[in-house]
Amino acid sequence: MTFEGGFKPFNRIGLSSSPSPFAKMSFESTCTFLQEATVYGDFDELRNPSARIVMGQPVQSGTGAFDVLADLAVPASA
């Protein structure tokens, strides 16, 4: 079920209605979707995991949702 109220296949036909050009390119028809995005001036805000993976960026969910910072300074002996 989708937000539009119907079913969509999880393949290039179902993803053709996706607003994310990079999500579309993560499936079979990379050149076709790239050409369409170029001709029609589409842009991608890289908000979905597929688009971020295509661009080589970490996915912002799970372990990619936060940074772990540790203080590596050695405490002075008292």
Biopython code that builds the backbone (N, CA, C, O; Angstrom):
import numpy as np
from Bio.PDB.StructureBuilder import StructureBuilder

atoms = [
    (1, "MET", "N", (0.849, -1.172, 0.000)),
    (1, "MET", "CA", (0.000, 0.000, 0.000)),
    (1, "MET", "C", (0.897, 1.238, 0.000)),
    (1, "MET", "O", (1.906, 1.270, 0.705)),
    (2, "THR", "N", (0.550, 2.222, -0.760)),
    (2, "THR", "CA", (1.322, 3.450, -0.831)),
    (2, "THR", "C", (0.519, 4.610, -0.268)),
    (2, "THR", "O", (-0.662, 4.465, 0.050)),
    (3, "PHE", "N", (1.165, 5.760, -0.146)),
    (3, "PHE", "CA", (0.446, 6.936, 0.356)),
    (3, "PHE", "C", (-0.628, 7.393, -0.611)),
    (3, "PHE", "O", (-1.509, 8.172, -0.246)),
    (4, "GLU", "N", (-0.558, 6.912, -1.844)),
    (4, "GLU", "CA", (-1.578, 7.250, -2.829)),
    (4, "GLU", "C", (-2.799, 6.339, -2.714)),
    (4, "GLU", "O", (-3.805, 6.570, -3.385)),
    (5, "GLY", "N", (-2.722, 5.315, -1.877)),
    (5, "GLY", "CA", (-3.857, 4.443, -1.646)),
    (5, "GLY", "C", (-3.914, 3.201, -2.504)),
    (5, "GLY", "O", (-4.910, 2.478, -2.457)),
    (6, "GLY", "N", (-2.900, 2.928, -3.275)),
    (6, "GLY", "CA", (-2.897, 1.743, -4.126)),
    (6, "GLY", "C", (-1.609, 0.952, -3.971)),
    (6, "GLY", "O", (-0.759, 1.286, -3.145)),
    (7, "PHE", "N", (-1.474, -0.085, -4.762)),
    (7, "PHE", "CA", (-0.277, -0.913, -4.745)),
    (7, "PHE", "C", (0.630, -0.520, -5.903)),
    (7, "PHE", "O", (0.156, -0.170, -6.984)),
    (8, "LYS", "N", (1.937, -0.579, -5.669)),
    (8, "LYS", "CA", (2.907, -0.317, -6.726)),
    (8, "LYS", "C", (3.950, -1.421, -6.693)),
    (8, "LYS", "O", (4.356, -1.864, -5.619)),
    (9, "PRO", "N", (4.381, -1.862, -7.857)),
    (9, "PRO", "CA", (5.441, -2.873, -7.875)),
    (9, "PRO", "C", (6.772, -2.253, -7.466)),
    (9, "PRO", "O", (7.015, -1.070, -7.707)),
    (10, "PHE", "N", (7.629, -3.058, -6.846)),
    (10, "PHE", "CA", (8.947, -2.581, -6.446)),
    (10, "PHE", "C", (9.932, -2.929, -7.556)),
    (10, "PHE", "O", (10.786, -3.801, -7.395)),
    (11, "ASN", "N", (9.800, -2.243, -8.670)),
    (11, "ASN", "CA", (10.685, -2.422, -9.825)),
    (11, "ASN", "C", (10.766, -1.093, -10.567)),
    (11, "ASN", "O", (10.271, -0.078, -10.077)),
    (12, "ARG", "N", (11.389, -1.093, -11.751)),
    (12, "ARG", "CA", (11.579, 0.180, -12.464)),
    (12, "ARG", "C", (10.261, 0.840, -12.839)),
    (12, "ARG", "O", (10.192, 2.066, -12.917)),
    (13, "ILE", "N", (9.229, 0.065, -13.071)),
    (13, "ILE", "CA", (7.927, 0.635, -13.428)),
    (13, "ILE", "C", (7.299, 1.322, -12.215)),
    (13, "ILE", "O", (6.758, 2.422, -12.331)),
    (14, "GLY", "N", (7.372, 0.681, -11.070)),
    (14, "GLY", "CA", (6.824, 1.280, -9.855)),
    (14, "GLY", "C", (7.607, 2.498, -9.406)),
    (14, "GLY", "O", (7.033, 3.455, -8.886)),
    (15, "LEU", "N", (8.935, 2.466, -9.608)),
    (15, "LEU", "CA", (9.765, 3.589, -9.194)),
    (15, "LEU", "C", (9.765, 4.743, -10.185)),
    (15, "LEU", "O", (10.282, 5.815, -9.871)),
    (16, "SER", "N", (9.206, 4.556, -11.362)),
    (16, "SER", "CA", (9.212, 5.634, -12.351)),
    (16, "SER", "C", (8.441, 6.855, -11.867)),
    (16, "SER", "O", (8.660, 7.960, -12.364)),
    (17, "SER", "N", (7.542, 6.671, -10.907)),
    (17, "SER", "CA", (6.795, 7.810, -10.368)),
    (17, "SER", "C", (7.487, 8.436, -9.158)),
    (17, "SER", "O", (6.974, 9.399, -8.589)),
    (18, "SER", "N", (8.642, 7.906, -8.759)),
    (18, "SER", "CA", (9.388, 8.454, -7.626)),
    (18, "SER", "C", (9.951, 9.820, -7.990)),
    (18, "SER", "O", (10.422, 10.011, -9.111)),
    (19, "PRO", "N", (9.913, 10.780, -7.060)),
    (19, "PRO", "CA", (10.476, 12.091, -7.365)),
    (19, "PRO", "C", (12.007, 12.117, -7.331)),
    (19, "PRO", "O", (12.616, 13.087, -7.781)),
    (20, "SER", "N", (12.627, 11.070, -6.808)),
    (20, "SER", "CA", (14.082, 11.040, -6.668)),
    (20, "SER", "C", (14.747, 10.390, -7.881)),
    (20, "SER", "O", (14.591, 9.188, -8.094)),
    (21, "PRO", "N", (15.492, 11.172, -8.685)),
    (21, "PRO", "CA", (16.157, 10.588, -9.846)),
    (21, "PRO", "C", (17.188, 9.525, -9.471)),
    (21, "PRO", "O", (17.334, 8.534, -10.186)),
    (22, "PHE", "N", (17.901, 9.712, -8.367)),
    (22, "PHE", "CA", (18.914, 8.730, -7.969)),
    (22, "PHE", "C", (18.287, 7.442, -7.456)),
    (22, "PHE", "O", (18.865, 6.367, -7.620)),
    (23, "ALA", "N", (17.111, 7.533, -6.836)),
    (23, "ALA", "CA", (16.408, 6.312, -6.430)),
    (23, "ALA", "C", (15.986, 5.532, -7.666)),
    (23, "ALA", "O", (16.053, 4.303, -7.684)),
    (24, "LYS", "N", (15.551, 6.246, -8.699)),
    (24, "LYS", "CA", (15.184, 5.583, -9.952)),
    (24, "LYS", "C", (16.405, 4.915, -10.573)),
    (24, "LYS", "O", (16.312, 3.801, -11.090)),
    (25, "MET", "N", (17.544, 5.591, -10.524)),
    (25, "MET", "CA", (18.764, 5.070, -11.142)),
    (25, "MET", "C", (19.330, 3.857, -10.423)),
    (25, "MET", "O", (20.167, 3.146, -10.980)),
    (26, "SER", "N", (18.888, 3.608, -9.196)),
    (26, "SER", "CA", (19.410, 2.450, -8.474)),
    (26, "SER", "C", (18.831, 1.141, -9.000)),
    (26, "SER", "O", (19.240, 0.067, -8.561)),
    (27, "PHE", "N", (17.887, 1.216, -9.934)),
    (27, "PHE", "CA", (17.337, 0.024, -10.548)),
    (27, "PHE", "C", (17.858, -0.135, -11.972)),
    (27, "PHE", "O", (18.863, 0.477, -12.330)),
    (28, "GLU", "N", (17.200, -0.936, -12.778)),
    (28, "GLU", "CA", (17.729, -1.409, -14.055)),
    (28, "GLU", "C", (18.018, -0.327, -15.098)),
    (28, "GLU", "O", (19.040, -0.410, -15.780)),
    (29, "SER", "N", (17.183, 0.653, -15.243)),
    (29, "SER", "CA", (17.253, 1.601, -16.363)),
    (29, "SER", "C", (18.020, 2.864, -15.996)),
    (29, "SER", "O", (17.482, 3.966, -16.100)),
    (30, "THR", "N", (19.264, 2.718, -15.572)),
    (30, "THR", "CA", (20.048, 3.860, -15.103)),
    (30, "THR", "C", (20.170, 4.950, -16.155)),
    (30, "THR", "O", (19.904, 6.117, -15.869)),
    (31, "CYS", "N", (20.565, 4.588, -17.359)),
    (31, "CYS", "CA", (20.774, 5.599, -18.412)),
    (31, "CYS", "C", (19.482, 6.308, -18.792)),
    (31, "CYS", "O", (19.483, 7.515, -19.036)),
    (32, "THR", "N", (18.388, 5.572, -18.842)),
    (32, "THR", "CA", (17.097, 6.177, -19.192)),
    (32, "THR", "C", (16.689, 7.207, -18.143)),
    (32, "THR", "O", (16.300, 8.324, -18.483)),
    (33, "PHE", "N", (16.778, 6.827, -16.863)),
    (33, "PHE", "CA", (16.392, 7.748, -15.797)),
    (33, "PHE", "C", (17.348, 8.931, -15.716)),
    (33, "PHE", "O", (16.912, 10.045, -15.425)),
    (34, "LEU", "N", (18.644, 8.720, -15.964)),
    (34, "LEU", "CA", (19.616, 9.805, -15.962)),
    (34, "LEU", "C", (19.317, 10.789, -17.090)),
    (34, "LEU", "O", (19.381, 12.003, -16.900)),
    (35, "GLN", "N", (18.996, 10.263, -18.247)),
    (35, "GLN", "CA", (18.668, 11.119, -19.390)),
    (35, "GLN", "C", (17.412, 11.939, -19.102)),
    (35, "GLN", "O", (17.386, 13.139, -19.374)),
    (36, "GLU", "N", (16.380, 11.312, -18.561)),
    (36, "GLU", "CA", (15.148, 12.031, -18.242)),
    (36, "GLU", "C", (15.396, 13.119, -17.201)),
    (36, "GLU", "O", (14.869, 14.225, -17.318)),
    (37, "ALA", "N", (16.197, 12.806, -16.182)),
    (37, "ALA", "CA", (16.494, 13.789, -15.134)),
    (37, "ALA", "C", (17.252, 14.981, -15.708)),
    (37, "ALA", "O", (17.019, 16.123, -15.311)),
    (38, "THR", "N", (18.150, 14.712, -16.635)),
    (38, "THR", "CA", (18.928, 15.787, -17.255)),
    (38, "THR", "C", (18.054, 16.659, -18.155)),
    (38, "THR", "O", (18.127, 17.886, -18.101)),
    (39, "VAL", "N", (17.242, 16.027, -18.967)),
    (39, "VAL", "CA", (16.387, 16.767, -19.909)),
    (39, "VAL", "C", (15.362, 17.621, -19.180)),
    (39, "VAL", "O", (15.122, 18.764, -19.567)),
    (40, "TYR", "N", (14.750, 17.078, -18.122)),
    (40, "TYR", "CA", (13.678, 17.779, -17.427)),
    (40, "TYR", "C", (14.149, 18.589, -16.220)),
    (40, "TYR", "O", (13.330, 19.193, -15.528)),
    (41, "GLY", "N", (15.462, 18.609, -15.960)),
    (41, "GLY", "CA", (16.003, 19.426, -14.869)),
    (41, "GLY", "C", (15.623, 18.938, -13.487)),
    (41, "GLY", "O", (15.476, 19.744, -12.568)),
    (42, "ASP", "N", (15.461, 17.629, -13.322)),
    (42, "ASP", "CA", (15.135, 17.083, -12.000)),
    (42, "ASP", "C", (16.313, 17.265, -11.054)),
    (42, "ASP", "O", (17.462, 17.340, -11.490)),
    (43, "PHE", "N", (16.029, 17.335, -9.779)),
    (43, "PHE", "CA", (17.077, 17.401, -8.766)),
    (43, "PHE", "C", (16.725, 16.453, -7.641)),
    (43, "PHE", "O", (15.584, 16.009, -7.519)),
    (44, "ASP", "N", (17.706, 16.149, -6.827)),
    (44, "ASP", "CA", (17.506, 15.188, -5.754)),
    (44, "ASP", "C", (18.084, 15.747, -4.468)),
    (44, "ASP", "O", (19.231, 16.194, -4.446)),
    (45, "GLU", "N", (17.307, 15.728, -3.403)),
    (45, "GLU", "CA", (17.762, 16.223, -2.106)),
    (45, "GLU", "C", (18.428, 15.124, -1.274)),
    (45, "GLU", "O", (18.810, 15.358, -0.128)),
    (46, "LEU", "N", (18.567, 13.934, -1.847)),
    (46, "LEU", "CA", (19.218, 12.791, -1.189)),
    (46, "LEU", "C", (18.598, 12.482, 0.174)),
    (46, "LEU", "O", (19.305, 12.355, 1.174)),
    (47, "ARG", "N", (17.289, 12.365, 0.201)),
    (47, "ARG", "CA", (16.595, 12.062, 1.458)),
    (47, "ARG", "C", (16.281, 10.586, 1.625)),
    (47, "ARG", "O", (15.964, 10.154, 2.733)),
    (48, "ASN", "N", (16.360, 9.799, 0.559)),
    (48, "ASN", "CA", (16.047, 8.380, 0.720)),
    (48, "ASN", "C", (17.327, 7.537, 0.640)),
    (48, "ASN", "O", (18.309, 7.956, 0.028)),
    (49, "PRO", "N", (17.315, 6.370, 1.248)),
    (49, "PRO", "CA", (18.523, 5.537, 1.292)),
    (49, "PRO", "C", (19.083, 5.177, -0.076)),
    (49, "PRO", "O", (20.300, 5.199, -0.257)),
    (50, "SER", "N", (18.234, 4.848, -1.044)),
    (50, "SER", "CA", (18.727, 4.466, -2.373)),
    (50, "SER", "C", (19.526, 5.590, -3.017)),
    (50, "SER", "O", (20.592, 5.348, -3.582)),
    (51, "ALA", "N", (19.025, 6.802, -2.938)),
    (51, "ALA", "CA", (19.715, 7.943, -3.540)),
    (51, "ALA", "C", (21.054, 8.188, -2.855)),
    (51, "ALA", "O", (22.044, 8.486, -3.524)),
    (52, "ARG", "N", (21.096, 8.067, -1.543)),
    (52, "ARG", "CA", (22.343, 8.298, -0.805)),
    (52, "ARG", "C", (23.376, 7.217, -1.122)),
    (52, "ARG", "O", (24.567, 7.513, -1.216)),
    (53, "ILE", "N", (22.938, 5.981, -1.286)),
    (53, "ILE", "CA", (23.864, 4.890, -1.615)),
    (53, "ILE", "C", (24.427, 5.093, -3.016)),
    (53, "ILE", "O", (25.623, 4.893, -3.228)),
    (54, "VAL", "N", (23.590, 5.489, -3.979)),
    (54, "VAL", "CA", (24.058, 5.739, -5.340)),
    (54, "VAL", "C", (25.139, 6.816, -5.338)),
    (54, "VAL", "O", (26.091, 6.734, -6.114)),
    (55, "MET", "N", (25.006, 7.822, -4.476)),
    (55, "MET", "CA", (25.968, 8.918, -4.420)),
    (55, "MET", "C", (27.143, 8.633, -3.486)),
    (55, "MET", "O", (28.032, 9.472, -3.340)),
    (56, "GLY", "N", (27.155, 7.458, -2.851)),
    (56, "GLY", "CA", (28.264, 7.098, -1.973)),
    (56, "GLY", "C", (28.242, 7.814, -0.637)),
    (56, "GLY", "O", (29.288, 7.970, -0.008)),
    (57, "GLN", "N", (27.075, 8.252, -0.190)),
    (57, "GLN", "CA", (26.945, 8.924, 1.094)),
    (57, "GLN", "C", (26.300, 7.987, 2.100)),
    (57, "GLN", "O", (25.496, 7.135, 1.719)),
    (58, "PRO", "N", (26.638, 8.130, 3.388)),
    (58, "PRO", "CA", (26.022, 7.261, 4.394)),
    (58, "PRO", "C", (24.519, 7.506, 4.498)),
    (58, "PRO", "O", (24.044, 8.635, 4.373)),
    (59, "VAL", "N", (23.799, 6.441, 4.726)),
    (59, "VAL", "CA", (22.348, 6.521, 4.903)),
    (59, "VAL", "C", (22.074, 7.102, 6.282)),
    (59, "VAL", "O", (22.692, 6.692, 7.265)),
    (60, "GLN", "N", (21.157, 8.051, 6.360)),
    (60, "GLN", "CA", (20.877, 8.710, 7.630)),
    (60, "GLN", "C", (19.778, 7.986, 8.404)),
    (60, "GLN", "O", (18.753, 8.573, 8.752)),
    (61, "SER", "N", (20.007, 6.718, 8.661)),
    (61, "SER", "CA", (19.125, 5.923, 9.512)),
    (61, "SER", "C", (19.976, 4.815, 10.110)),
    (61, "SER", "O", (21.076, 4.545, 9.627)),
    (62, "GLY", "N", (19.483, 4.185, 11.137)),
    (62, "GLY", "CA", (20.274, 3.142, 11.789)),
    (62, "GLY", "C", (21.566, 3.719, 12.336)),
    (62, "GLY", "O", (21.550, 4.750, 13.008)),
    (63, "THR", "N", (22.681, 3.068, 12.057)),
    (63, "THR", "CA", (23.962, 3.545, 12.570)),
    (63, "THR", "C", (24.457, 4.802, 11.861)),
    (63, "THR", "O", (25.378, 5.455, 12.350)),
    (64, "GLY", "N", (23.871, 5.155, 10.727)),
    (64, "GLY", "CA", (24.248, 6.377, 10.033)),
    (64, "GLY", "C", (23.464, 7.592, 10.494)),
    (64, "GLY", "O", (23.660, 8.683, 9.960)),
    (65, "ALA", "N", (22.577, 7.431, 11.477)),
    (65, "ALA", "CA", (21.709, 8.518, 11.914)),
    (65, "ALA", "C", (22.369, 9.442, 12.926)),
    (65, "ALA", "O", (21.833, 10.509, 13.224)),
    (66, "PHE", "N", (23.511, 9.055, 13.455)),
    (66, "PHE", "CA", (24.140, 9.881, 14.486)),
    (66, "PHE", "C", (25.648, 9.669, 14.460)),
    (66, "PHE", "O", (26.144, 8.709, 13.870)),
    (67, "ASP", "N", (26.362, 10.569, 15.102)),
    (67, "ASP", "CA", (27.809, 10.455, 15.247)),
    (67, "ASP", "C", (28.124, 10.142, 16.700)),
    (67, "ASP", "O", (27.457, 10.632, 17.611)),
    (68, "VAL", "N", (29.133, 9.331, 16.904)),
    (68, "VAL", "CA", (29.594, 9.045, 18.263)),
    (68, "VAL", "C", (30.927, 9.757, 18.436)),
    (68, "VAL", "O", (31.881, 9.504, 17.701)),
    (69, "LEU", "N", (30.980, 10.640, 19.406)),
    (69, "LEU", "CA", (32.190, 11.384, 19.687)),
    (69, "LEU", "C", (32.754, 10.945, 21.021)),
    (69, "LEU", "O", (32.019, 10.815, 22.000)),
    (70, "ALA", "N", (34.049, 10.718, 21.065)),
    (70, "ALA", "CA", (34.698, 10.304, 22.310)),
    (70, "ALA", "C", (35.862, 11.236, 22.576)),
    (70, "ALA", "O", (36.611, 11.591, 21.666)),
    (71, "ASP", "N", (36.008, 11.630, 23.840)),
    (71, "ASP", "CA", (37.129, 12.471, 24.249)),
    (71, "ASP", "C", (38.355, 11.573, 24.374)),
    (71, "ASP", "O", (38.393, 10.696, 25.237)),
    (72, "LEU", "N", (39.351, 11.780, 23.526)),
    (72, "LEU", "CA", (40.535, 10.936, 23.496)),
    (72, "LEU", "C", (41.693, 11.527, 24.281)),
    (72, "LEU", "O", (42.798, 10.984, 24.271)),
    (73, "ALA", "N", (41.444, 12.630, 24.956)),
    (73, "ALA", "CA", (42.516, 13.251, 25.759)),
    (73, "ALA", "C", (42.807, 12.370, 26.963)),
    (73, "ALA", "O", (41.899, 11.848, 27.609)),
    (74, "VAL", "N", (44.093, 12.218, 27.249)),
    (74, "VAL", "CA", (44.513, 11.426, 28.404)),
    (74, "VAL", "C", (44.422, 12.310, 29.637)),
    (74, "VAL", "O", (45.010, 13.392, 29.658)),
    (75, "PRO", "N", (43.689, 11.873, 30.680)),
    (75, "PRO", "CA", (43.562, 12.690, 31.866)),
    (75, "PRO", "C", (44.921, 12.810, 32.586)),
    (75, "PRO", "O", (45.691, 11.851, 32.646)),
    (76, "ALA", "N", (45.188, 13.968, 33.111)),
    (76, "ALA", "CA", (46.436, 14.201, 33.843)),
    (76, "ALA", "C", (46.397, 13.447, 35.169)),
    (76, "ALA", "O", (45.367, 13.408, 35.842)),
    (77, "SER", "N", (47.523, 12.852, 35.535)),
    (77, "SER", "CA", (47.609, 12.111, 36.815)),
    (77, "SER", "C", (47.573, 13.081, 37.964)),
    (77, "SER", "O", (48.194, 14.143, 37.917)),
    (78, "ALA", "N", (46.841, 12.713, 39.005)),
    (78, "ALA", "CA", (46.714, 13.599, 40.176)),
    (78, "ALA", "C", (47.838, 13.409, 41.142)),
    (78, "ALA", "O", (47.882, 14.075, 42.176)),
]
sb = StructureBuilder()
sb.init_structure("model")
sb.init_model(0)
sb.init_chain("A")
sb.init_seg("    ")
for serial, (resi, resn, name, xyz) in enumerate(atoms, 1):
    if name == "N":
        sb.init_residue(resn, " ", resi, " ")
    sb.init_atom(name, np.array(xyz, "f"), 0.0, 1.0, " ", f" {name:<3s}", serial, name[0])
structure = sb.get_structure()
